[in-house]
Amino acid sequence: MTFQLIANGLASGVIYGMVALAIVLIFRSTGVLNFAQGEMATFTTFVAWTLIVGLGLPYWLGFTLTVLGAFLLGVVVELVFIRPTSRLPHLSVLMVTLGLYLLFNALSHEWWASEARSFPTPFPAGVLQIGGVRLSWVTVGIFVVAAIVVVALTALFRFTKLGLAMRAVVSNAEAAPLMGISVKGIVSVGWGLSAAVGAIAGMLAANLLLLDANMMTSVLLFSTTAMVLAGMTSAAGAVVCGLLLGVLNSLATRVSFIGTELSTVTTFIAIVAILAVRPTGLFGKRTAVKV
């Protein structure tokens, strides 16, 4: 039973990890915590539903078009809403992202109404039995797609000029222009990549949840927590901590005096305890400051 709970927790945890990764992509390059990440993911998932169900496009074609559209959406959001406020205090930029949260939530309600609907899946029905653990093929498919995304991003950051430029901006945004790097362009790409990863996470989440305008609200809460637990800036750590949160929440449901209703509360109490011992997060590093 314990292994089954762990498997169930990993299925939701991989979604938390991917959204946390999307948030980190923006935070590392700009220092902005994008509160609209979940709503942007929901919005693009509704777009995917329209393409696949409404227009009848093949699933993977609709999936690809949605990811590309999400990338463009992220770039436009950065150019129109974020860049004009880049010189303002971070609190002002946070308020802009809260406004974007309300905007995309309202658009999802207005254009697709608020009733929940099922989202198509390309994965076969049935269950994969591994020892005493039962995994649906949908869950297996989610793991595979998430793994492909993480590997692709890792390759992008380590083996391409674009990835090297992004790492340079994260490391030292002041020195990067001296090396011929366009910081503004890299930040736009970062927002585009974040939106694209968020769209993939939204479409995967819709295979586990019913699609509605508030689908990603709880996911964003867990994902932001995973990012904090990882230390705010670790992309790999955000994914790992997302998986950890999913497992902790799943295991907490089996404690008799906790139950399903209090499992989330118990999970967050455990996270606070971990941060009390290690304030920099599980993957964070202490910064030495010369005085």
C-alpha positions as CSV (number, residue, x, y, z in Angstrom):
1,M,0.0,0.0,0.0
2,T,2.8,2.4,0.8
3,F,4.5,1.9,-2.6
4,Q,1.1,2.5,-4.2
5,L,0.7,5.8,-2.3
6,I,4.2,6.9,-3.4
7,A,3.4,6.1,-7.0
8,N,0.1,8.1,-6.7
9,G,2.0,11.0,-5.1
10,L,4.6,11.0,-7.8
11,A,1.9,11.4,-10.5
12,S,0.7,14.7,-9.0
13,G,4.2,15.6,-7.8
14,V,5.6,15.7,-11.4
15,I,3.0,18.3,-12.2
16,Y,4.0,20.4,-9.2
17,G,7.6,20.0,-10.2
18,M,7.0,21.2,-13.8
19,V,5.1,24.3,-12.8
20,A,7.8,25.0,-10.1
21,L,10.4,24.7,-12.9
22,A,8.4,27.2,-15.0
23,I,8.3,29.7,-12.1
24,V,12.1,29.2,-11.5
25,L,12.9,30.0,-15.2
26,I,11.5,33.5,-14.7
27,F,12.6,34.1,-11.1
28,R,16.3,33.2,-11.8
29,S,16.6,35.7,-14.7
30,T,14.4,38.6,-13.4
31,G,13.8,38.0,-9.7
32,V,10.1,38.2,-10.4
33,L,7.7,35.6,-8.8
34,N,5.0,35.1,-11.5
35,F,1.7,34.6,-9.7
36,A,-0.1,34.3,-13.0
37,Q,1.8,31.1,-14.0
38,G,-1.0,28.8,-13.1
39,E,-3.7,30.9,-14.9
40,M,-1.6,31.2,-18.0
41,A,-1.2,27.4,-18.0
42,T,-5.0,27.0,-17.6
43,F,-5.7,29.5,-20.4
44,T,-3.4,27.7,-22.8
45,T,-4.9,24.3,-21.8
46,F,-8.3,25.7,-22.8
47,V,-6.7,26.7,-26.1
48,A,-5.5,23.1,-26.6
49,W,-9.0,21.8,-25.8
50,T,-10.4,24.1,-28.5
51,L,-7.9,22.9,-31.0
52,I,-8.2,19.2,-30.3
53,V,-11.9,18.9,-29.3
54,G,-13.4,21.9,-30.9
55,L,-11.6,21.9,-34.2
56,G,-10.8,18.2,-34.3
57,L,-7.0,18.4,-34.7
58,P,-4.9,15.4,-33.9
59,Y,-3.8,15.4,-30.3
60,W,-0.1,15.9,-30.8
61,L,-0.6,18.5,-33.5
62,G,-2.9,20.5,-31.1
63,F,-0.3,19.9,-28.3
64,T,2.5,21.3,-30.4
65,L,0.6,24.3,-31.6
66,T,-0.4,25.1,-28.0
67,V,3.2,24.9,-26.7
68,L,4.3,27.2,-29.5
69,G,1.4,29.6,-28.9
70,A,2.2,29.5,-25.2
71,F,5.8,30.5,-25.9
72,L,4.6,33.5,-28.0
73,L,2.1,34.4,-25.2
74,G,4.9,34.4,-22.6
75,V,7.1,36.7,-24.9
76,V,4.1,39.1,-25.4
77,V,3.3,39.2,-21.7
78,E,6.9,40.1,-20.9
79,L,7.1,42.8,-23.7
80,V,3.7,44.4,-22.9
81,F,3.3,44.1,-19.2
82,I,6.6,43.2,-17.5
83,R,9.3,45.1,-19.4
84,P,7.7,48.6,-18.9
85,T,7.7,47.9,-15.1
86,S,11.2,46.4,-14.9
87,R,12.7,49.5,-13.3
88,L,10.0,49.7,-10.6
89,P,10.3,48.0,-7.2
90,H,9.8,44.3,-7.2
91,L,6.5,44.7,-5.3
92,S,5.1,46.7,-8.2
93,V,6.0,44.0,-10.6
94,L,4.4,41.4,-8.3
95,M,1.2,43.4,-8.4
96,V,1.4,43.3,-12.2
97,T,1.6,39.5,-12.1
98,L,-1.4,39.5,-9.7
99,G,-3.3,41.6,-12.3
100,L,-2.3,39.1,-15.0
101,Y,-3.7,36.3,-12.7
102,L,-7.0,38.0,-12.6
103,L,-6.9,38.8,-16.4
104,F,-6.3,35.2,-17.5
105,N,-8.7,33.8,-15.0
106,A,-11.4,36.2,-16.3
107,L,-10.7,35.3,-19.9
108,S,-11.0,31.6,-19.1
109,H,-14.3,32.1,-17.4
110,E,-15.6,34.4,-20.2
111,W,-14.5,32.4,-23.2
112,W,-15.0,28.9,-22.0
113,A,-17.4,29.3,-19.1
114,S,-16.7,27.8,-15.7
115,E,-18.1,24.3,-16.0
116,A,-15.6,21.5,-15.7
117,R,-15.0,19.3,-18.8
118,S,-12.8,16.3,-19.6
119,F,-9.6,16.8,-21.5
120,P,-8.6,14.3,-24.3
121,T,-5.6,12.0,-23.6
122,P,-3.3,10.3,-26.1
123,F,-2.4,7.6,-23.7
124,P,-4.2,4.2,-23.7
125,A,-6.6,3.1,-21.1
126,G,-5.7,0.3,-18.7
127,V,-3.3,-0.3,-15.9
128,L,0.4,-1.3,-15.7
129,Q,1.1,-3.7,-12.9
130,I,4.6,-3.6,-11.4
131,G,4.8,-5.8,-8.4
132,G,2.1,-4.6,-6.1
133,V,1.9,-1.2,-7.6
134,R,-0.7,-0.3,-10.2
135,L,-0.1,2.6,-12.5
136,S,-2.5,3.8,-15.2
137,W,-1.0,4.3,-18.6
138,V,-2.0,7.9,-18.3
139,T,0.3,8.3,-15.3
140,V,3.1,6.5,-17.1
141,G,2.6,8.8,-20.1
142,I,2.8,11.9,-17.8
143,F,6.1,10.7,-16.4
144,V,7.5,10.1,-19.9
145,V,6.5,13.5,-21.2
146,A,7.7,15.3,-18.1
147,A,11.1,13.4,-18.3
148,I,11.4,14.5,-22.0
149,V,10.8,18.1,-21.0
150,V,13.3,18.1,-18.2
151,V,16.0,16.4,-20.4
152,A,15.3,18.8,-23.2
153,L,15.7,21.9,-21.0
154,T,18.8,20.4,-19.4
155,A,20.3,20.0,-22.9
156,L,19.3,23.5,-23.8
157,F,21.0,25.1,-20.8
158,R,24.2,23.0,-21.0
159,F,24.9,22.5,-24.7
160,T,23.5,25.5,-26.7
161,K,24.6,29.1,-27.1
162,L,21.2,30.2,-26.0
163,G,21.4,28.2,-22.8
164,L,24.8,29.5,-22.1
165,A,23.6,33.1,-22.6
166,M,20.6,32.4,-20.3
167,R,23.0,31.1,-17.6
168,A,25.2,34.1,-18.0
169,V,22.3,36.5,-17.5
170,V,21.3,34.6,-14.4
171,S,24.8,34.6,-13.1
172,N,25.5,38.3,-13.7
173,A,23.0,40.4,-15.6
174,E,25.3,43.5,-15.4
175,A,28.3,41.8,-17.0
176,A,26.3,39.8,-19.6
177,P,25.9,42.8,-22.1
178,L,29.7,43.2,-22.1
179,M,29.9,39.8,-23.6
180,G,27.5,40.8,-26.4
181,I,24.4,39.2,-24.8
182,S,21.0,40.9,-25.1
183,V,19.6,40.7,-21.6
184,K,16.2,41.9,-22.7
185,G,16.0,39.3,-25.4
186,I,17.1,36.5,-23.0
187,V,14.5,37.6,-20.5
188,S,11.8,37.5,-23.2
189,V,12.9,34.0,-24.1
190,G,12.8,33.0,-20.5
191,W,9.2,34.1,-20.2
192,G,8.4,32.2,-23.4
193,L,10.0,29.0,-22.1
194,S,8.3,29.4,-18.8
195,A,4.9,29.8,-20.5
196,A,5.6,26.8,-22.8
197,V,6.6,24.5,-19.8
198,G,3.5,25.8,-17.9
199,A,1.3,24.9,-20.9
200,I,2.7,21.3,-21.0
201,A,2.1,21.0,-17.3
202,G,-1.5,22.3,-17.7
203,M,-2.3,19.8,-20.4
204,L,-0.8,16.9,-18.3
205,A,-2.7,18.1,-15.2
206,A,-5.9,18.1,-17.2
207,N,-5.4,14.3,-17.7
208,L,-5.6,13.9,-13.9
209,L,-8.1,16.7,-13.1
210,L,-11.2,18.0,-14.8
211,L,-10.5,21.1,-16.9
212,D,-12.0,24.2,-15.5
213,A,-11.0,27.9,-15.0
214,N,-9.6,27.2,-11.5
215,M,-7.8,23.9,-12.3
216,M,-4.3,25.1,-11.6
217,T,-5.0,27.1,-8.4
218,S,-4.0,24.4,-5.9
219,V,-1.2,23.2,-8.3
220,L,0.3,26.7,-8.2
221,L,0.2,26.7,-4.4
222,F,2.1,23.4,-4.2
223,S,4.5,24.4,-7.0
224,T,5.4,27.7,-5.4
225,T,6.0,25.8,-2.2
226,A,8.3,23.4,-4.0
227,M,10.2,26.3,-5.4
228,V,10.7,27.8,-2.0
229,L,11.6,24.4,-0.5
230,A,14.2,24.0,-3.3
231,G,15.9,27.3,-2.5
232,M,14.1,29.6,-5.1
233,T,16.8,29.3,-7.8
234,S,17.4,25.6,-8.4
235,A,15.6,24.3,-11.5
236,A,16.5,20.6,-10.8
237,G,15.7,21.1,-7.1
238,A,12.2,22.6,-8.0
239,V,11.4,19.4,-9.9
240,V,12.7,17.1,-7.1
241,C,10.8,19.1,-4.4
242,G,7.6,19.0,-6.5
243,L,7.9,15.2,-6.5
244,L,8.6,15.3,-2.7
245,L,5.5,17.4,-2.0
246,G,3.3,15.0,-4.0
247,V,4.6,12.0,-2.1
248,L,4.3,13.7,1.3
249,N,0.7,14.8,0.5
250,S,-0.2,11.3,-0.6
251,L,1.3,9.6,2.4
252,A,-0.4,12.0,4.8
253,T,-3.8,10.8,3.6
254,R,-3.1,7.4,5.1
255,V,-2.5,8.6,8.6
256,S,-5.8,7.8,10.4
257,F,-6.0,10.9,12.6
258,I,-5.2,13.2,9.6
259,G,-7.3,11.9,6.7
260,T,-7.7,13.5,3.3
261,E,-9.1,16.8,4.6
262,L,-6.0,17.7,6.7
263,S,-3.3,16.1,4.5
264,T,-2.4,19.3,2.8
265,V,-2.1,21.2,6.1
266,T,0.1,18.4,7.4
267,T,2.3,18.6,4.3
268,F,2.9,22.3,4.7
269,I,3.7,21.9,8.4
270,A,6.4,19.4,7.4
271,I,7.7,21.9,4.8
272,V,7.9,24.6,7.5
273,A,9.8,22.3,9.8
274,I,12.3,21.5,7.0
275,L,12.8,25.2,6.3
276,A,13.3,25.9,10.0
277,V,16.2,23.6,9.9
278,R,17.5,24.6,6.5
279,P,16.3,28.2,5.7
280,T,18.1,28.3,2.4
281,G,16.1,25.3,1.1
282,L,17.2,21.8,0.3
283,F,19.1,22.9,-2.8
284,G,19.9,26.5,-1.8
285,K,23.3,27.8,-1.0
286,R,24.4,30.3,1.6
287,T,25.7,33.5,0.1
288,A,28.8,35.0,1.6
289,V,28.8,38.8,1.7
290,K,32.0,40.8,2.2
291,V,31.8,43.7,4.5
